[in-house]
Amino acid sequence: MKTQTHSRWLAEPISNLLVQLRSLINEVTDQQYIQKVELLSNATIGQHIRHIIEFFLELNGGYQKGRVSYDERKRDYEIETSRVCALTKLEAIISSLEKDNVDLLLVADFGIENEVLGSVTTNYNRELVYNLEHTIHHMALLRIGVKVVSTISLPEDFGVAASTIKHRTLCAQ
């Protein structure tokens, strides 16, 4: 099997997810965007969107440095309270997805009370795959939050992995 040397093959599915997020942000009101949802441990739609965006931003910045640490990502609380800010960041992410696949160092801290740093070698494409799956997971949570705070009807595949969609299609045939 040939190793992918460019992220082009991942850019489209990730862009599709981010476009779905953009549509959601455009549909909710400012109040719905910041409303706490008890079912989501009092998180807001905006907080979940901020979390998704920040992982992509950290990966993009880490690409330049050769080192990614999602734990050390810059937390930009304006994203979780301003739909306009979130939309601007999403557009920047969409336009920056396609890059050459380079090796990266992923640094993580799994300690609760004490710092327990570890690192593994990874690459840009692998981290895009991680971010794609991470986004789907949070979109599934967003689906729940949207049902609580609004009457917005989300697409049937919002927050559903491509493999699940394919499986459902096969089962329906």
C-alpha angles and dihedrals in degrees: 000000000000117000114236110243095188134045095229092110090058099041096077099052091043092047089051090055092047091049088054088052090049090053091050092050090050092051101048121077123240088255093050090048092059100032114121114238113210091200088060095051088268093301119144132227087248092054092053091048091048090052092052093046094047093055090055091045091051090050091049092050092043090053088065093047098038089235130093126191115172088185091060096044118136109258109218107191092187087074091061094049103034120061089191091056091048091050091050092051092047091054091050091051094049091052093048102049100095110082139135113275107254132174116261137184113235112206120194136177113209096171122113103192100012130034110264104181122186135165138202132186114250137150139236096260092050090051091049088054089050091049091048091054091042089053092051090051092053092043088057088054090046089055088061093046093048091053090054098048103033150014093241113141110222124203113272091245096049106129094004122122118241090240090056092049090051091047092050090049092052092048091050092055 
